[in-house]
Structures are given as structure tokens and as C-alpha cells.
Amino acid sequence: MRNIKLTIEYDGKRYLGWQRLGDSDKTIQGKIENIIKQMTGEELEIIGSGRTDGGTHARGQVANFKTNSDMSLAEMIAFLNRYLPQDIVVKKAEEAAERFHARYNATGKQYSYYVWHAEIPSAFERGYSYHYPQALDLDRMREACRKLTGKHDFIGFSALKKTKKSTVRTIERISIEEEGSLLHFTFVGDGFLHKMVRIIVGTLLEIGAGTMELEAIDEVFASKVRKNAGETVPAQGLFLDEVYYK
């Protein structure tokens, strides 16, 4: 049996997220599985590197599935991209080791978040960024980024209620770059909790706007209480850029 690794790009704005939800036809996983079943004639499950929320986009989501099909990789890519909706594209298909698992073998991820930082909103960027017109102190925000990097318990920066699993993660890098009116936030780490990037961006914006002190980050780490962090920014500004493997 073959194990096929896919690299997938999608515009998430009209979907409920990655994970298949019952009979709903509005998830990325559901759309891809349906086409793979047509392609192979097999009942199977595609495993993603992680769940992206409704409205979130991906440039480099990774998934794998097992099949007995003898189609070539080029034939698979052609079939998938012919029959998938145009807002879901398979960029690459590779033969993977039998034990490769897109989620369990991932060693890290990179996310981007975009903020449209201008008084006037953009008609074109509104589906891919969050409009935030308030004045911002970027130096203060970058200082906050430095406090957030490293190994910490990020439960207070997540939407998780209770979990028996570890909520300790290591963020290797958070950067903020100005690209015209867009602020491009980049996050690189070994893993991210539910809505963690969006809550951290909301916190950074409040710190930059002066409505939250830098010390609030230490308070969130110490208290592990979600309400002490900033607002959760909308999903449309979030992109999964890349998934890392050994």
C-alpha cells in the first residue's frame, strides 16, 4: 500500500475549516476526500497536519492518505486539480514512508497574519487581512514579540478550556514587517494551540495601541487565564504557510 503526501493551498473564506464535519460539504478535508475517493474508488481518510478554523487560509497545508491505486503522482495531481473547487489546489504529491503521518510527524509550523493598517479599508484585502485603523507603536509591539518567544505554557493565549495534553509550546520567532499598508506578522514554532496565533496578534495590537501594558504578557503566562490576553482577531487574516518535518 502506498502512502501519499500532499501539499495543499486553499482560500478558506467559504469553508468551515479543515476538519470534516459529519455530512457537511463545506470543509477542506471533506472536499479533498470526496475527490480522492472518486479517483481511487476506495473508502479512505486523508490526515491533515492540523486543523485550520473556518475562514483561515493555507499556502502549505500537508496531508497524507494511503491507497492501493497505481496512478502516477502526476496523474493524481492532474485529477485532483481538475475536479477540486478552484479555491483548493494540490501543489505537490510525493511518495512517503509507510509510517509517515502528517500530524504526528510534524516538528513545527509557520503562520502569517495580515493586518490592513490604514484609515481607509481595502476592498481587495478585506478577505485576507484584518482592518485595524488605530495608531500603533511598532517598537513596543516588537518588544512584546520578544517576551512571547521561547518556551512557555500558552494556555492563556488559547481558546482551550481544559485539556489533559501539554499546552507548553516553543515559539522560535515572531516578526512584524511593514508591506505598504499591510502589517505582516510571522510566527514560527514547534506547534500552536487553538486560536493561539489570533489571540497573540490581538494582544500585540492592543499593546501597540496603548490599551494594554507590556506586563500583561507576564500576567497571562502567570495566571494562565484567557481573559487577561487581548481580543481574538478574525480568521481571514491567518495563513498556514508551511509545515516542517525532519
C-alpha positions in Angstrom: 0.0 0.0 0.0 1.3 3.5 -0.9 1.3 6.5 1.4 0.8 9.7 -0.5 1.9 13.1 1.0 0.1 16.1 -0.4 1.0 19.8 -0.1 -2.2 21.9 -0.4 -3.1 25.5 -0.9 -6.6 26.9 -0.2 -8.6 30.0 0.2 -10.6 29.2 3.3 -13.2 32.0 3.3 -16.1 30.0 2.2 -15.3 26.9 4.2 -16.0 25.8 7.8 -12.3 24.9 8.3 -10.1 21.9 7.5 -11.8 19.2 9.6 -14.6 17.1 8.1 -17.9 17.8 9.9 -20.4 15.0 9.5 -22.3 15.3 6.2 -21.3 18.9 5.7 -19.9 19.6 2.3 -18.2 22.9 3.4 -14.8 21.6 4.8 -11.5 21.3 3.1 -10.9 17.8 4.3 -14.4 16.7 3.1 -13.9 18.2 -0.4 -10.5 16.6 -0.9 -11.6 13.2 0.4 -14.6 13.1 -1.9 -12.4 13.7 -5.0 -9.8 11.2 -3.8 -12.5 8.5 -3.4 -13.7 9.2 -6.9 -10.1 9.0 -8.1 -9.2 5.7 -6.4 -12.5 4.0 -5.9 -11.5 3.4 -2.3 -13.1 4.5 1.1 -10.3 6.3 2.8 -9.4 9.2 5.2 -7.0 12.0 4.5 -4.9 13.1 7.5 -4.0 16.8 7.8 -1.1 18.3 9.7 -3.6 20.1 11.8 -7.0 21.8 11.8 -7.4 25.3 10.4 -10.5 27.2 11.6 -13.3 28.4 9.3 -12.1 31.3 7.2 -8.4 30.5 7.6 -6.2 30.1 4.5 -3.2 27.9 3.7 -0.3 28.1 1.4 1.3 24.9 2.6 -1.1 22.6 4.4 0.3 19.0 4.4 -1.8 15.8 4.4 -1.4 12.2 3.7 -3.6 9.2 2.6 -3.0 5.5 2.0 -4.1 3.9 -1.3 -3.7 0.8 -3.4 -4.1 2.9 -6.6 -1.3 2.5 -9.2 -1.9 6.0 -10.6 1.3 8.1 -11.1 1.8 11.1 -8.9 1.4 13.4 -11.9 -1.9 11.7 -12.8 -3.1 12.2 -9.2 -2.2 15.9 -9.2 -4.0 16.4 -12.5 -7.1 14.6 -11.4 -7.4 16.4 -8.1 -6.9 19.9 -9.5 -9.3 19.1 -12.4 -12.2 18.2 -10.0 -11.5 20.1 -6.8 -13.0 23.6 -6.5 -10.7 26.3 -7.8 -10.1 27.7 -4.3 -8.4 24.4 -3.3 -5.2 23.4 -5.2 -2.8 20.4 -4.7 0.6 21.9 -5.2 2.6 18.7 -4.8 2.2 14.9 -4.4 5.0 12.7 -3.1 5.6 9.1 -2.1 6.0 9.0 1.7 7.3 6.3 4.0 4.7 3.8 5.2 4.7 5.2 8.7 4.6 8.9 7.7 1.8 10.8 9.5 1.1 14.4 8.5 0.1 15.4 12.0 2.2 13.2 14.3 5.5 13.7 12.4 5.3 17.5 12.1 8.1 19.2 14.0 6.9 22.8 13.5 4.8 25.3 11.6 5.0 28.8 10.2 1.9 31.0 10.1 1.3 34.5 8.7 -1.2 37.0 9.9 -2.0 40.2 7.9 -3.4 43.5 9.3 -4.6 46.3 7.0 -3.2 49.2 8.9 -4.8 52.3 7.3 -7.6 54.7 7.9 -9.5 53.5 4.8 -10.3 49.8 4.4 -9.3 47.9 1.3 -12.0 46.3 -0.9 -9.5 43.8 -2.2 -7.6 42.8 1.0 -10.7 42.5 3.2 -10.9 38.7 2.7 -7.2 38.2 3.6 -6.5 40.7 6.3 -8.0 42.5 9.4 -8.6 46.2 9.1 -7.2 48.0 12.1 -7.0 51.8 11.7 -5.8 52.8 15.2 -2.3 54.3 15.6 0.3 51.6 16.6 3.7 51.7 18.3 5.6 49.1 16.3 8.7 49.2 18.5 6.5 48.4 21.6 4.9 45.6 19.7 8.3 44.1 18.7 9.4 44.3 22.3 6.2 42.3 23.2 7.2 39.8 20.5 10.5 39.2 22.3 8.6 38.5 25.5 6.5 35.9 23.8 9.3 33.9 22.1 10.8 30.9 23.8 9.3 28.0 25.7 6.1 28.9 27.7 2.8 27.5 28.7 0.5 29.3 26.2 -2.9 28.1 27.6 -3.8 31.7 28.5 -3.2 32.6 24.8 -5.6 29.9 23.5 -9.3 29.1 23.2 -8.8 25.8 25.0 -11.0 25.3 28.1 -9.4 22.3 29.8 -7.1 19.7 28.4 -5.0 16.8 29.7 -2.4 17.4 27.0 0.5 19.7 27.4 0.0 23.3 26.5 3.7 24.2 26.5 5.0 25.3 23.2 8.2 26.9 21.9 7.9 30.0 19.6 11.2 30.4 17.8 10.3 33.7 16.0 7.7 36.4 15.8 8.3 39.2 13.4 6.4 42.2 12.2 7.1 43.7 8.7 5.5 46.7 7.0 4.4 45.9 3.5 2.8 49.1 2.3 -0.4 49.4 4.4 -0.2 45.7 5.4 1.4 44.6 8.6 2.8 41.1 8.1 3.1 39.1 11.3 5.1 35.8 11.0 5.1 33.1 13.6 7.5 30.1 13.7 7.2 27.5 16.4 7.0 23.8 17.2 3.2 23.9 17.5 0.3 26.2 18.1 -2.8 25.8 20.3 -6.4 26.5 19.2 -6.6 30.2 18.1 -3.2 30.9 19.7 -1.9 33.0 16.8 -5.1 35.1 16.5 -5.1 35.8 20.2 -1.4 36.7 20.3 -2.0 39.1 17.3 -4.9 40.7 19.2 -2.8 41.1 22.2 0.1 42.7 20.2 -2.4 45.2 18.6 -3.7 46.2 22.0 -0.2 46.7 23.3 0.7 48.7 20.2 -2.4 50.9 20.5 -1.6 51.6 24.2 -4.7 49.9 25.6 -2.7 47.1 27.2 0.6 47.2 29.0 3.6 45.1 28.1 3.4 43.5 31.5 0.1 41.9 30.6 2.0 39.2 28.7 3.7 38.2 32.0 0.3 38.2 33.7 -1.2 35.9 31.1 1.7 33.4 31.5 1.5 33.6 35.3 -2.3 33.4 35.6 -3.0 31.1 32.6 -6.3 32.9 32.2 -7.6 33.7 28.7 -9.4 36.9 29.6 -6.2 38.6 30.6 -5.0 38.4 27.0 -6.2 40.5 24.0 -9.1 40.0 21.7 -9.2 37.2 19.1 -8.6 38.8 15.7 -10.7 37.5 12.8 -9.8 34.3 10.9 -9.5 35.8 7.4 -6.0 37.3 8.1 -4.5 34.0 9.0 -2.4 31.8 6.7 -0.7 28.4 7.3 2.5 29.0 5.3 4.5 25.8 5.9 4.7 22.6 7.9 8.1 21.4 9.0 9.3 17.7 9.1 12.6 16.1 9.9 
